[in-house]
Each structure stands twice: as C-alpha cells, then as structure tokens.
Amino acid sequence: MAEKSEADTVRADSSSPHRTATNTSIEKPSTFHSDDPNTPDINTNLEARIRNPLEGIPYNQLMNRVQTFAESKGLVEHIPLLRKGALIAQNPAGAEDIIGAEALDETEKRILRDEIEHKWRLPKRLFLTIATCSIGAAVQGWDQTGTNGANIFFPKEYGIDSGSTRDDILIGLVNAGPYIGSAFIGCWLSDPINNWFGRRGVIFFSAHFCIWPVIGSAFCHSWIQQLACRLLMGIGMGVKASTVPIYAAENSPASIRGALVMSWQMWTAFGIFLGTAFNLAVWNAKHNWRLMLGAPFIPAVPLLALIYFCPESPRWYMKKDRYAKAWDSMLKLRNHPIQVARDIFYIHAQLELEHELLKNTNYAKRFAELFTIPRVRRATIAAFTVMIAQQMCGINIIAFYSTTVFKESGSSEFQALLASFGFGLVNWLFAFPAFWTIDTFGRRSLLLFTFPQMTWTLLAAGLCTLLDQGTARTALVALFVYLFAAFYSPGEGPVPFTYSAEVFPLSHREVGMGFAVATCLFWAAVLGMTFPFLLTSTGTVGAFGCYAGFNFVALILIFFLVPETKKKTLEELDWVFAVPMYKFARYQLTEALPWWFKYYVLWRKDAKLRPLYLEGKAEEERREREMVA
C-alpha cells in the first residue's frame, strides 16, 4: 500500500474532526455581492465551480457557528446532532471518518449509506406528500381534457357551430378560458398566498377553485356562463401549478428529487388519460358533454382532504424564521434526525448567501429582480425556455383538440373519441420511464434527445392526412400521434415543471415559478384560441407541419439556454446559475457539440469532453460514491 503523504495524515491539532486534512481557508458566505475577493459571488461564477458554502471553514469556527445558530433559532436541544450534521454537510464523503465527540454511531452511518445504496427507502409521510401532489396533478390533467371530447358537442348547444370567424373565436376562447385565468390571475396570486399561508394553504385554496366552478360548468346554458366558470377554474389551476411542484421539490432528497417532482407530469398525464376514458364512457349518455365538463371535480375532493395530513415545507418555515417548526416538519420527511440536522444546517448556510435578497423586498421588487439579478435572470431565462417549449412542441394541440383533429381526418365521433383515449393512454404509460431517466440521463439530455423525435413524428402525422380517406389514413395518423406522445411523455412532459420548481433561489421561488407557469399557460391559451383558425386555413398537414418547425426552434433554444440540474441540491444550483450565459453557450457550441459529433457520429470512443462545472472535492467524492453504488 502506498505511503501516505504528510498532507493526507491525521492533523496533530484538534481543529479537524476528520481523519483527513481539511482546507483552512475561509469562504465567508454572507451576501450575493461583496468587494472581498475571497467571498463567493453567486451572480458571477466564472470558474463554473459548484461550491459548498461550508467548505474550508475550520472546525472550531464551524462549531461556533452551530452554537450561535442553535441558540438564535430555538434549537438548543439539538446542538449535539447539529454539530454532527454540520460536519456531514461540510464533507459528505467523509461522514464515516468523523472522530471525537461528533463521531457517528453505526445507525447513523447506515442511514447515510442507505441514501446512496437504497435511495427509495423514504418515510411514509413523504410518500403521502408526493401522492397528494400527484392527485393535484391529476386534477390538472382531467381539467384539460373535459373540453377535448365536449368540443364536438357544445358548440351546437351554444349556437356557435356555424364555422364563422366569430364562432371559431368563441370556441377557442372557451377552450382557452382556464389558461387565461391561470396566466393573468392564478399564477400571480401564488406568491402572496404562499407568503401568507404556506404551501399547504395554497393547495387547499386552489382545490376549492377546482371543485365548485367545475361543477358549475356542467350546468351552463350559454358560452358566456361556460367561459366564466372556466376562468374561475383557471385561477385554481394557476395557483396549484405554481405551488405543487415547488412543494414536492422542497420536500424531496436531491438524489431522487427529479423522479418525485416529475410525478406532477406523470399524474397530469394520468388525469388526461382519465378524462379521455371518461369522455369515451359517457359518449352515449343523454347529456354527455355536460358530464365531460363537470367530472374533473372528482379528484379535487381527496386533494382537499389529504393536504391536511401533509407536513408543511421545511424551507418555507425557515424562510419565515420558524426553525423549530422546520425541524419538526423535516423530521417527518426524513428517516433519521441526523439527516434533519444536516439538511437544516446546510440549507441555513446557503440561505445566508441569499439574505441580501430577502431584506427590504416586496412582491413588485422580487418580480423585477427576476430580470435584474444575474443569477436569478439566468434561472428565469432557462425556466421560460423549457416552459414555452412545452407549448411550441404541439402537445396541447393534441390534448385540447385531438378529438377534433381525428374527426377532421375522417373518423366518426366515436372513433375520434376512441383515438383520443389511445393518445391519453400512451401519454400516461410513457411517462413512467422518466422516473428513472430524469435523475440518470438528466433534464437537459432528455430534452435534447426527445425534441428531434417529436419533430419528425408530428410532421409524419400531418403528411399522413394527405392520403386517401379510409382506415389506413386514420390508423397512420393515430400511429404517429401516439409516437409523438411516447417521445413527449418522458422528456418535455415532466421536465418543465420539475426544472422550474428547482432553479430559483428560495427568495424568488414563488414569484419565479409563478412567472414560469404563467408563461406556459399564457401560450397554452394562445394556442387554444389560434388552433381552430390554423386548422381551418392550413388543414391538419399545415398545422402539424407548423408545430414540427416550432419543435426544431425549441431544440436550439434548449441547447444554448438550459443548464443541467440533475442530482444537485436546490442550494448547489445557485452556483450552476452563477455561470454567465455566454460562457455556458460557448462551451456547448465549441466543446460539447464537437465532442457529440466525434463520439456518436464518427464513433471515436476516445473522444473526451472537459466538464463545464468544477465541483469541490467533497462533492466530487460524494458523486463518485453514488456512481459506484
């Protein structure tokens, strides 16, 4: 065995509790900006280094910080655990090497090993929380598909089925109603309501707007009444869509955060499937379209009840300086108090970096800072890109109008509803692979792979409508629409809401997510209002071809503007988005793209790609352990 160098031997003094040497240089995590060159600036990370805010702090100073923290936050009874947690947070890879009074016992070591080797061993309350979030997503999906089937019935009932420009506008307006309500009211209510009532309170509030207006929509006798109900429903949808992914992200461990947060899309897809199945089931009913519009209230009822049993987000409590409650809440979401101590102290250390943003701020100022503070602006641009790409890809022309499209392609009403059911089923089933791929391949990689596939499948579906009318034409159109959904579901389906929920700092998370969701739903409203015109003027082939082109544009935007976020804590992402956008884009164009061409096209397996981000030693060791596991 090789002889250890002096730098690797145990320190003679007692300043370090680890068996390995520690760097005694101090990085002062205090604010976003500093004139001190030794202070990290999370607005300009030119070295592209993922920094641990505790790295390099000497043992005695770190323990003093723990003591001060515990006394000021009402956590004095947890000081022994917090001392251990601080050392683990400082050097996760060296947790088992801690010696002295803070040495971990065997149970604590096993718990930390299980995070890597058995990462799905999670508390029941965390699973309940994610299940409740999933129900909220199912409400969202079913709400979207109520009009999908009803579109071929209610225009005649409301006297707007003449095919005139006015009637096309009104049909599009009714379809877009929830997205108008979301984009202009619901999403922007998210920040103040979150600030006052917390994540659970917001979800409880939104559930009411997904019950009563939805029931009312089944009894409307004019398009004006229907539009009013759908606008109110949109308020609930916007608030919920801006909060549920944040709530799931803040409660989830970093190693599987993507898989847990992507349950939003997974169960949104399930809601779409339920909606298409219900539409098919009531096709022969006397008031079929009224049942289609009213049924989406059903999953909102258990959502209203279950959210009461879920713990509040610990990060929200910490933002409100209620650390004792944050501890209790985190204890329900982790398997052992040692994990709670580590996570609470680490999150607090990173929040100190954001302290300057949290002081003397208000809603209007936080919104303006989405575009003025460099670190936040980069997150805003990335979230905006993935959200608008969801509308550019064309999925919602299928989700909103698939029954209409299939009918225009020559299907009967029942065949069109049956084909839409098939779309809903494929969309849901192919969301399952994302549970594994989103935290292994990553968010960015999934998007870069699936967008080219969505481009050609959507174009092929449009071209098939040029065939002679008959069974073969209907079957081929349905086939390529299903292939399109199969590529969408594990890629652009789960990524936007997962990504947008995690990229913003805590200080701007609610307003940032509100802006991102408003972007998505505003363009969904635009799509809902314009697609009937596009379909009338260009036919199915022109409409699908247009959105195939949008897919290609979205691919370019993602390539240059969307960094990877997989397996990084919400706090580590501060350093990812501190890298200037020009540096990120130049790296992708001059290094990542040439490497991809050499490796995958020329089959040069010896091609090497220099990593963009330089991780601290502790983080690098931790990720190596995860890869080995």
Disulfide bonds with the S-S distance in Angstrom:
none
